[in-house]
Amino acid sequence: MNKNMKPRNEEGRPHGYWEYYFPNGNLFSKGYYINGKIDGQWENYYTNGKLWYKGYYTNGQAHGLWEWYHSNGKLEFKKYYI
């Protein structure tokens, strides 16, 4: 997908797969929106490209297992959202 093109629904709200990038061009964040609300798995990254955290959203709210990592890639902690 072109970094500058972001899918939107008919009302102009984010809808579908999105990616965000750091000024250096590295991926910062990726995941899905449904009618303007974050939904499904999202992942965020450090500027060095290592995974920072990942988790799931349901209708814009954190849900299920989330994991955070140190910038060296080692798991820092987990949290479960209900």
N, C-alpha and C positions, 0 to 999 in steps of 0.2 A: 504494500500500500504506500502511496505517496505520503511522505511525512506531513505535507501541507493540507491534505484532504482528510476531513473528518466527517464520517457519516452522521446524518441527522434525519429525524423523522419529518413528517409534513409540517409540524409546528415549529421546526427549527431546533428541537431539543436533541442532545447527543443520543444516538441510537446505533448500536452495533459495536464493533471492535475499534478501540482507540489505543494510540500509543503517544507517550510524551517523551521528549528528549531533553537532555542537558545541553547547555550551550556548546559543549565540546563534541556534540553529536552522539554521545552514548545514550542508550535507552535509560530513561528514568522510571517509567511506569507503563504498564499495559493491562488491559482488561476490557470488559464489556459494559455498555450502558443499555438500558431498556427504557425508552421514552423519558430520557433525562435523568434516570436514577441508576447509580452503580449497581450492577447485578452480575453475579458469577465470580469466578476467580480473578483476583488482581494480584499483580506482583510489582514491587518497587525495588529499585537497584541503587547501589552506591555509585559514585562517579567512576570508580574503578571497574565497574561492570559486574561486581559480585552481588548476589541477591541480598537485599536488606530485609524484606519481609514479604510474606504471601498469605493470602486468606480469601475467604469467600464473603460476598455480600448477597443479601436477599432484600430486594426492594429498597436499596439504599442503606441498609443496616448490616453491620458486621454480624456474621453467622458462622457457626461451626469452628473448626480448628484453624488457628492462626499460628504462624511460626516467624520468629525474628532471628536474624543472623548477625554475627559480628562482620566487620569489613574484611576479615580474613577467610570468611566462608563457614566458620564454625557456628553451629546452632547456639543461640543465646538463651532463648526460652520459648515456651509454647503457651497459648491461652485458648480456651474454648469459650465461644460466645453462644448464648442461647437466644 
